[in-house]
Amino acid sequence: MSHSQRKAWKEAIMEYSKELRLPMIRKHLEEYVREASQRDVCYEEFLAQLLEKECDARREASRYNRIRLAEFTHKKYLEDLSVDELPQDAQKKLKLLKTLGFIPEGRNVILAGNPGTGNYRKNLVMERFSVAP
């Protein structure tokens, strides 16, 4: 294929990806074309890599938007939770909660305790963590 034909195809891909709103394809096209040429990649692998990049970017954007739209008053992360400050039984149950197995099972999580014991904070941590895909 001649240089002018390649250029025309790349311009067409850029236009189509713009119309279809596929920004990661536009952003990474040159990189993947160069890599595919060097490795002699088949068309299917080339296309799969481009689409994978687009899907990954959309998943990340979706995750970010879900967290933003949840309007958490404070963003807390499980990594920031001081496990040593939790009661012994809560430390054991935290390992189970981290798996988020209760979500697909449709089970509720009730955080109970005396006022001021951090239940609200624990709830925010679990809400934030459960928003992840």
C-alpha positions in Angstrom: 0.0 0.0 0.0 1.3 3.4 -0.9 2.1 6.2 1.6 -0.8 8.3 0.3 -3.3 5.4 0.6 -2.1 4.7 4.2 -2.6 8.4 5.0 -6.1 8.4 3.5 -7.0 5.4 5.5 -5.7 6.9 8.7 -7.6 10.1 8.1 -10.8 8.1 7.5 -10.2 6.1 10.7 -9.8 9.4 12.6 -13.0 10.8 11.1 -15.0 7.6 11.8 -13.7 7.4 15.4 -14.6 11.0 15.9 -18.1 10.5 14.6 -18.5 7.3 16.7 -17.0 9.0 19.7 -14.1 6.7 20.1 -11.4 9.1 21.5 -8.9 6.4 22.6 -8.7 5.0 19.1 -7.9 8.5 17.8 -5.3 9.0 20.6 -3.6 5.6 20.2 -4.0 4.8 16.5 -0.4 5.8 15.5 1.1 3.9 18.4 -0.8 0.7 17.6 -0.3 0.9 13.9 3.5 1.3 14.4 3.5 -1.6 16.9 1.4 -3.8 14.7 3.7 -3.2 11.8 6.8 -4.0 13.8 5.3 -7.2 15.2 3.5 -8.3 12.1 0.2 -8.5 14.0 -2.9 -9.8 12.3 -5.9 -7.5 11.7 -8.0 -9.1 14.4 -5.4 -8.6 17.1 -4.8 -5.0 15.9 -8.5 -4.2 16.1 -8.9 -6.0 19.4 -6.1 -3.9 20.9 -7.7 -0.7 19.8 -11.1 -1.7 21.1 -9.7 -2.9 24.3 -8.0 0.5 24.9 -11.4 2.2 24.2 -13.3 -0.2 26.6 -10.7 0.3 29.4 -11.0 4.1 29.1 -14.8 3.9 29.2 -14.8 1.6 32.2 -12.5 4.0 34.1 -14.6 7.0 33.1 -17.7 5.2 34.1 -16.2 4.4 37.5 -15.1 8.0 38.0 -18.6 9.3 37.1 -20.4 6.9 39.4 -18.2 8.1 42.3 -18.7 11.7 41.3 -22.5 11.3 41.0 -22.8 9.5 44.3 -21.9 12.8 45.9 -20.1 11.3 48.9 -19.6 13.9 51.6 -16.2 12.5 52.3 -14.2 10.2 50.1 -12.7 7.4 52.2 -10.8 4.4 51.0 -10.4 1.0 52.6 -6.7 1.5 52.5 -7.1 4.6 54.7 -9.2 2.8 57.3 -7.3 2.2 60.5 -8.1 -1.5 61.0 -6.3 -1.6 64.4 -8.9 0.9 65.8 -11.8 -1.3 64.9 -13.2 -3.8 67.5 -11.9 -7.4 67.1 -15.1 -8.7 65.6 -15.3 -5.8 63.1 -11.7 -6.6 62.0 -12.8 -10.1 61.2 -15.9 -9.0 59.3 -14.0 -6.4 57.4 -12.2 -9.1 55.4 -15.5 -10.5 54.4 -16.9 -7.1 53.5 -13.9 -6.3 51.3 -14.9 -9.1 49.0 -18.2 -7.3 48.3 -19.8 -10.7 48.0 -23.0 -9.3 49.7 -23.8 -7.1 46.6 -24.4 -9.9 44.0 -26.2 -11.9 46.7 -28.5 -9.0 47.3 -27.8 -8.9 51.0 -27.8 -5.8 53.2 -25.0 -4.6 55.4 -26.0 -3.0 58.7 -23.4 -1.1 60.6 -24.6 -0.8 64.2 -22.9 0.6 67.3 -22.9 3.3 69.9 -22.9 6.9 68.6 -19.4 8.2 67.8 -17.9 4.7 67.1 -17.3 5.5 63.4 -20.2 3.6 61.9 -20.9 6.5 59.5 -17.3 6.5 58.4 -17.3 2.7 57.9 -20.4 3.1 55.8 -18.9 5.8 53.6 -15.9 3.5 53.1 -18.1 0.6 52.0 -20.2 2.8 49.8 -17.2 4.2 48.0 -15.7 0.7 47.6 -18.9 -0.8 46.3 -19.3 1.8 43.5 -16.2 0.3 41.7 -17.1 -2.0 38.8 
